[in-house]
Amino acid sequence: MNRTQKFIRSTMATGLYQLVLMLTGFILPKVMLSFYGSDVNGLVTSITQFINYITLVEAGLSGAAVYALYKPLAANDTQAISRVVVATKKFYAKSGWIFAALVGLLAVVYPFIVETDSVSMPGVAVLVLVIGVSGIMDFFVLGKYRAILTADQKQYVISLALLLYCVLNTVMIVLFSALGFSVVFARIAALVAVFAKTWILAAYCKKHYGYLDYSAKPDDKALNKRWDALFLQILGTVQTGAPVVLSTVLTSLSSVSIYSVYNMVVNGLNSVLGIFGTGLGAGFGDLIVRKETKKLQKAYLDFEVAYYALITLIYAVAMVQILPFVLIYTRGVTDADYHQPLLGFLFTLNGFLYNIKTPQGMLVISAGLYKETRWQTTAQALIAVIGGVVLGYLYGLAGIMIAMCASNLYRAVDLLFFIPKHVTKLKMAVSLKNVALSVAELIIVVGLGLLIPWDNGSFLLWAANSAALVVIGVVIIGTGNFLVNREQVASVLTRAKQMLKK
């Protein structure tokens, strides 16, 4: 199976998974708000983010293992593959024990950090442990399998397992919440989804990678980029997770709930965008390892033009329609103020800035340039954290989101200079032109959208109005790219036709 065929399979499977993820991402917060209230919704969001921070003990293994597997997979060197996988398994086991200990410590400490009358202190502790179980399974069972599936461009297997997890997890939580059980019991019942996901991935890898020799000598040197990957991963997690942690400390669980609802929309959009990048990271990594520079340049330019057009369309519509959506979504919820026009703008602006750097950021990982970008990533995280503390103290959640926007803007500008010089060898002006075009198109579509007096009284009207704005956006963005990037547009359309035929 060639790169294109793997890309098509991964895109289709990931597309289905991301659709389900987006739908369940809308269902679960609504269930939390309807049955348990804003405090519990904020509590679950906060605990999840703290658990995400603890997963940093993974020590950059995932990125380093995937990078280390590109070359032996390309050469079909089964012994070398086995040695990398065995080394990955060993380090994941060590990290897993640390992770489990830290989750236990969080279960003891966290109940004293938050103030809530909705869940007892022992209940909060159990909730921490239950949410942490999924991470424990990842460390002890799934880490090594996900690494080889990702490097082998078989993300579609991971996506299908995660799809089943999302469905089962949502069904169990909705069912037990509707039956009147506590949020703690509902989350315990949902653990069946974690075990189902684990069994599927383990069974598939044992069948399709039967040549793996777990008695092979671990190739620890192959993972020498793990500490550089760890540094990048830590800073990335600090940057993306800072809003929840800062909101927990500086504001209240109700504010965390408000954050989670607006962020739910952005996460849904990013899930859709994630479909189009599926498999490309590994594909670019394969081209880099093979030193096929011309193919890399052409593939990258096509992706950049297509991706920028897509994020411009999605975030232009979102910038206009996010507030009406949130107001419809939270109708009847009166224990927190979800009418936040400024937050709606800041969340979508931050999402746009975050995705502007996605094509370049993907190449950093594909090329294994962890060490070479550590100081830039450090600056990005410092802007997010220090700016978030200062502005969050002064202006609350809006101040935190302003800091996030500044952080992503800095990183986007930095990568525009870094990637052409160190990876693609293209002129920086090419990407700068595409970014400028994207920003101009965004302003035009948003401006037109705000001038039209939309009636968003229901989800049906909201969907119809959003569809109309999408049509307007397609015309404007399509025209702009046809005038400026005609060659890439033709190439992208040709690639799309070829994939449809296959």
C-alpha positions in Angstrom: 0.0 0.0 0.0 1.5 3.3 -1.1 1.5 6.7 0.7 -1.6 7.9 -1.2 -3.6 4.8 -0.4 -2.7 5.0 3.3 -3.5 8.7 3.3 -7.0 8.0 1.7 -7.7 5.3 4.3 -6.5 7.4 7.2 -8.4 10.5 5.9 -11.7 8.6 5.6 -11.4 6.8 9.0 -10.3 10.0 10.7 -13.0 12.0 9.0 -15.6 9.6 10.5 -13.9 9.7 13.9 -13.6 13.4 14.0 -17.3 13.8 13.0 -18.3 11.5 15.9 -15.8 13.2 18.2 -17.3 16.6 17.3 -20.9 15.3 17.9 -20.0 13.7 21.2 -18.0 16.8 22.2 -21.3 18.8 21.9 -23.4 16.2 23.6 -21.3 15.6 26.8 -21.0 19.2 28.0 -24.7 19.6 27.4 -25.4 16.5 29.5 -23.1 17.9 32.3 -24.8 21.3 32.2 -28.3 19.8 32.1 -28.0 17.1 34.8 -25.2 18.4 37.0 -24.7 22.2 36.4 -21.9 24.5 35.4 -19.8 23.7 38.5 -19.6 20.0 37.7 -18.9 20.7 34.0 -16.1 23.0 35.1 -14.8 20.4 37.6 -14.5 17.7 34.9 -12.9 20.0 32.5 -10.4 21.2 35.1 -9.5 17.6 36.3 -9.0 16.5 32.7 -6.6 19.3 32.0 -4.5 18.5 35.2 -4.4 14.9 34.1 -3.2 16.0 30.7 -0.3 17.8 32.4 0.7 14.6 34.2 0.9 12.7 30.9 4.0 14.8 30.3 6.0 12.1 32.1 5.7 10.3 28.8 9.0 12.1 28.3 8.5 12.8 24.6 8.5 9.1 23.8 5.7 9.3 21.3 7.3 11.8 19.0 10.7 10.3 19.3 9.5 6.8 18.7 7.6 7.7 15.6 10.6 9.6 14.2 12.9 6.6 15.0 10.6 4.2 13.2 10.4 6.1 9.9 13.8 4.8 8.6 13.5 1.1 9.5 9.9 1.0 8.3 11.0 2.5 4.9 13.8 -0.1 4.7 11.5 -2.9 6.0 14.2 -3.8 8.6 12.1 -5.9 11.0 14.9 -6.4 13.5 15.5 -2.6 13.8 11.8 -2.0 14.1 11.6 -4.6 16.9 14.5 -3.0 18.8 12.9 0.5 18.6 9.5 -0.9 19.7 11.1 -2.8 22.7 12.9 0.3 23.8 9.6 2.3 23.5 7.8 -0.3 25.5 10.4 -0.3 28.3 10.4 3.5 28.6 6.6 3.6 28.5 6.4 1.1 31.4 8.7 3.3 33.5 6.8 6.4 32.7 3.5 4.6 33.4 4.5 3.9 37.1 5.4 7.6 37.5 2.1 8.6 35.9 0.1 6.4 38.1 1.8 7.7 41.3 1.2 11.3 40.2 -2.5 10.7 39.5 -2.7 9.2 43.0 -1.1 12.3 44.4 -3.4 14.6 42.4 -6.4 12.6 43.8 -5.2 13.5 47.3 -4.3 17.1 46.7 -6.9 18.3 44.1 -10.0 18.2 46.4 -8.3 20.9 48.5 -7.6 23.1 45.5 -11.2 23.5 44.2 -14.3 24.7 46.0 -17.5 23.0 45.0 -20.7 22.0 46.8 -21.8 19.7 43.9 -19.4 16.8 44.6 -18.0 15.7 47.9 -14.2 15.7 48.5 -14.0 11.9 48.4 -16.1 12.1 45.2 -13.7 14.5 43.6 -10.7 12.2 44.5 -12.4 9.2 42.9 -13.2 11.3 39.8 -9.5 12.1 39.4 -8.6 8.4 39.6 -11.3 7.4 37.1 -10.3 10.0 34.6 -6.7 9.0 35.0 -7.4 5.3 34.2 -7.4 6.0 30.4 -3.9 7.5 30.6 -2.6 4.5 32.7 -3.8 2.1 30.0 -2.1 4.2 27.3 1.2 4.0 29.1 1.2 0.3 29.9 -0.5 -1.1 26.8 -1.0 1.3 23.9 2.0 3.6 23.7 4.2 1.2 21.7 1.3 0.2 19.4 0.3 3.8 18.6 3.9 4.7 17.7 4.3 2.0 15.1 0.8 2.6 13.6 1.5 6.3 13.3 4.9 5.9 11.8 3.5 3.3 9.4 0.8 5.7 8.3 -2.0 3.6 9.6 -3.7 6.2 11.7 -7.0 4.8 10.4 -6.7 1.9 12.8 -6.2 4.3 15.7 -9.1 6.4 14.5 -11.6 3.5 14.3 -10.6 2.4 17.8 -11.1 5.9 19.1 -14.4 6.2 17.3 -15.7 3.1 19.2 -14.3 4.7 22.4 -16.2 7.9 21.8 -19.5 6.3 21.1 -19.3 3.9 24.1 -18.1 6.6 26.5 -20.9 9.0 25.4 -23.6 6.3 25.6 -22.6 5.2 29.1 -22.3 8.8 30.5 -25.6 9.9 28.9 -27.4 6.7 30.1 -26.3 6.8 33.7 -26.7 10.6 34.0 -30.3 10.4 32.7 -31.0 7.6 35.2 -30.0 9.9 38.0 -26.7 8.5 39.0 -23.9 10.7 40.3 -21.3 12.1 37.9 -18.7 9.9 39.6 -20.7 6.7 39.0 -21.4 7.7 35.4 -17.7 8.1 34.8 -16.9 4.8 36.4 -19.4 3.0 34.1 -17.8 4.7 31.1 -14.5 2.9 31.8 -15.9 0.1 29.6 -15.0 2.3 26.6 -11.4 2.6 27.7 -10.9 -1.2 27.9 -12.7 -1.7 24.5 -10.3 0.8 22.8 -7.3 -0.9 24.4 -8.3 -4.4 23.3 -8.9 -3.4 19.7 -5.6 -1.7 19.2 -3.6 -4.4 21.0 -5.4 -7.2 19.0 -4.8 -5.5 15.6 -1.1 -4.9 16.3 -0.5 -8.4 17.5 -2.0 -9.7 14.3 -0.5 -7.4 11.7 2.9 -6.9 13.4 3.5 -10.5 14.3 7.2 -10.1 13.3 7.9 -7.9 16.3 10.5 -9.7 18.5 10.0 -8.5 22.1 13.1 -10.4 23.2 15.2 -8.1 20.9 17.8 -5.9 22.5 16.2 -2.4 23.0 17.7 0.3 20.8 17.7 3.1 23.4 19.9 5.3 21.2 17.2 5.4 18.6 15.1 7.4 21.1 17.9 10.0 21.7 15.5 12.7 20.6 13.1 11.9 23.4 14.4 14.6 25.7 14.2 17.3 23.0 10.7 16.0 22.1 9.8 16.1 25.9 10.8 19.7 26.0 8.7 20.6 23.0 5.8 18.5 24.4 5.9 20.1 27.8 5.9 23.6 26.5 3.2 22.8 24.0 1.0 21.3 26.7 1.7 24.3 29.0 0.6 26.6 26.2 -2.6 24.8 25.3 -3.6 23.9 28.8 -2.8 27.2 30.5 -6.4 28.7 30.1 -8.1 25.9 32.1 -5.4 25.9 34.9 -5.3 29.7 35.1 -9.1 29.9 35.1 -9.3 27.3 37.9 -6.8 29.3 40.0 -7.7 32.9 39.1 -11.5 32.7 38.6 -14.1 30.0 39.4 -15.4 26.6 38.2 -18.3 28.5 36.5 -15.7 30.4 34.5 -14.0 27.1 33.6 -17.4 25.9 32.4 -17.8 29.0 30.3 -14.4 28.4 28.9 -15.2 24.7 28.1 -18.3 25.6 26.2 -16.6 28.2 23.9 -13.6 25.9 23.6 -15.9 23.0 22.7 -16.8 24.9 19.5 -13.2 25.5 18.6 -12.2 21.9 19.4 -15.0 20.8 17.1 -13.7 22.9 14.3 -10.1 21.7 14.9 -11.4 18.1 14.8 -12.7 18.8 11.3 -9.4 20.4 10.3 -7.6 17.4 11.8 -9.1 15.2 9.1 -7.2 16.9 6.4 -3.8 16.6 8.1 -4.2 12.9 8.9 -1.3 10.9 7.7 0.5 13.9 6.2 2.9 14.2 9.1 4.2 10.7 8.5 4.1 11.2 4.8 6.2 14.3 5.0 8.5 12.5 7.4 9.0 9.7 4.9 9.9 12.2 2.1 12.4 14.0 4.4 14.0 10.7 5.4 14.3 9.8 1.7 15.6 13.3 0.9 13.1 13.8 -1.9 13.2 17.6 -1.6 11.3 18.5 -4.8 8.4 16.2 -3.9 8.4 17.6 -0.4 8.2 21.2 -1.7 5.4 20.5 -4.1 3.4 18.5 -1.6 3.9 21.1 1.1 2.9 24.0 -1.0 -0.3 22.2 -2.1 -1.1 21.4 1.5 -0.4 24.9 2.7 -2.7 26.6 0.1 -5.5 24.1 0.7 -5.2 24.2 4.4 -5.2 28.0 4.6 -8.2 28.2 2.4 -10.0 25.7 4.7 -9.2 27.4 8.0 -10.1 30.8 6.6 -13.5 29.5 5.6 -14.2 27.7 8.9 -13.0 30.4 11.2 -14.6 33.2 9.3 -18.0 31.5 9.7 -17.2 30.6 13.3 -16.3 34.2 14.2 -19.7 35.3 13.1 -21.8 32.4 14.4 -20.1 31.2 17.6 -22.0 33.5 20.0 -25.5 32.6 18.5 -24.6 28.9 18.8 -23.5 29.2 22.4 -26.6 31.1 23.4 -28.8 28.4 21.8 -26.7 25.6 23.2 -26.9 27.0 26.8 -30.5 28.1 26.7 -32.1 27.3 30.0 -28.8 27.2 31.9 -28.9 30.1 34.3 -26.1 29.4 36.8 -23.5 31.2 34.7 -23.4 34.0 32.1 -22.6 32.4 28.7 -23.4 35.6 26.7 -19.8 36.7 26.1 -19.4 38.4 22.7 -15.7 39.3 23.3 -14.9 35.7 24.3 -16.5 34.4 21.2 -14.3 36.7 19.1 -11.1 35.8 21.1 -11.7 32.1 21.0 -12.1 32.0 17.2 -9.2 34.4 16.6 -7.0 32.2 18.8 -8.2 29.1 16.9 -7.3 30.8 13.6 -3.9 31.8 14.8 -3.3 28.3 16.2 -4.0 26.8 12.8 -2.1 29.3 10.7 1.1 27.6 12.0 -0.1 24.0 11.6 1.6 23.3 8.2 4.9 24.6 9.5 4.5 23.0 12.9 3.8 19.6 11.2 7.2 19.8 9.4 9.0 20.5 12.7 7.7 17.1 14.0 8.2 15.3 10.7 11.8 16.4 10.5 12.5 15.7 14.2 13.6 19.3 14.8 12.8 19.3 18.5 16.0 20.6 19.9 16.3 23.2 17.1 13.0 24.9 18.1 13.1 24.6 21.9 13.8 28.3 22.5 11.1 29.5 20.2 8.6 27.2 21.9 9.8 28.4 25.3 9.1 31.9 24.3 5.6 30.9 23.1 4.8 29.2 26.5 6.2 32.1 28.5 4.0 34.5 26.6 1.0 32.3 27.3 1.7 31.7 31.0 3.1 35.1 32.1 0.6 37.0 29.9 -2.2 34.8 31.1 -1.4 35.4 34.8 -1.1 39.2 34.4 -4.0 39.7 32.0 -6.1 37.0 33.7 -5.8 38.7 37.0 -6.8 42.0 35.5 -9.5 41.0 33.0 -10.4 37.4 33.9 -11.0 34.9 31.2 -10.9 37.5 28.4 -7.4 38.5 29.5 -6.3 34.8 29.5 -7.5 34.4 25.9 -5.7 37.6 24.8 -2.5 36.1 26.1 -3.2 32.9 24.2 -3.7 34.9 21.0 -0.4 36.7 21.5 1.4 33.4 22.1 0.1 31.8 18.9 0.8 34.9 16.9 4.4 34.9 18.0 4.9 31.2 17.1 3.2 31.6 13.7 5.6 34.4 12.7 8.6 32.5 14.0 7.8 29.4 12.0 7.3 31.4 8.9 11.0 32.2 9.1 12.3 28.9 10.5 10.7 26.2 8.2 11.8 27.7 4.8 15.4 27.9 6.0 15.7 24.5 7.7 13.3 22.2 6.0 11.6 23.1 2.7 14.3 25.5 1.3 11.5 27.5 -0.2 11.3 31.3 -0.1 9.7 32.7 3.1 7.8 35.2 1.0 5.7 32.3 -0.5 4.2 31.4 2.9 3.9 35.0 3.9 1.9 35.7 0.8 -0.5 32.8 1.7 -0.9 34.1 5.2 -1.7 37.6 4.1 -4.2 36.3 1.6 -5.9 34.2 4.3 -6.1 37.2 6.7 -7.6 39.4 4.0 -10.2 36.8 3.0 -11.1 36.3 6.7 -11.7 40.0 7.2 -13.9 40.3 4.1 -16.0 37.2 4.9 -16.5 38.2 8.6 -17.3 41.8 7.6 -20.0 40.7 5.2 -21.3 38.2 7.8 -21.7 40.9 10.4 -23.5 43.2 8.0 -26.2 40.7 7.3 -29.0 40.6 10.0 -29.1 36.9 10.7 -32.1 35.4 12.6 -30.5 32.7 14.8 -33.5 31.8 16.9 -33.1 28.1 16.7 -30.5 25.5 15.7 -32.3 25.0 12.4 -32.1 28.7 11.5 -28.6 28.9 12.8 -27.5 26.0 10.5 -29.2 27.5 7.5 -27.6 30.9 8.1 -24.2 29.2 8.6 -24.6 27.3 5.3 -25.4 30.6 3.5 -22.3 32.2 5.0 -20.2 29.2 3.9 -21.4 29.7 0.3 -20.4 33.4 0.5 -17.0 32.4 2.0 -16.4 29.7 -0.7 -16.9 32.3 -3.4 -14.6 34.9 -1.9 -11.9 32.5 -0.8 -12.1 30.5 -4.0 -11.7 33.6 -6.1 -8.8 34.9 -4.0 -6.9 31.7 -4.4 -7.6 31.3 -8.0 -6.1 34.7 -8.6 -3.1 34.3 -6.4 -2.4 30.6 -6.2 -3.7 29.2 -9.6 -1.0 26.6 -9.9 -1.5 25.1 -6.5 -5.3 25.2 -6.8 -5.0 23.2 -10.0 -2.6 20.7 -8.4 -4.9 20.3 -5.3 -7.9 19.6 -7.5 -5.9 17.0 -9.5 -4.9 15.3 -6.3 -8.5 15.3 -5.1 -9.7 13.7 -8.4 -7.0 11.0 -8.2 -8.0 10.2 -4.6 -11.7 10.0 -5.5 -10.9 7.6 -8.3 -8.9 5.4 -6.0 
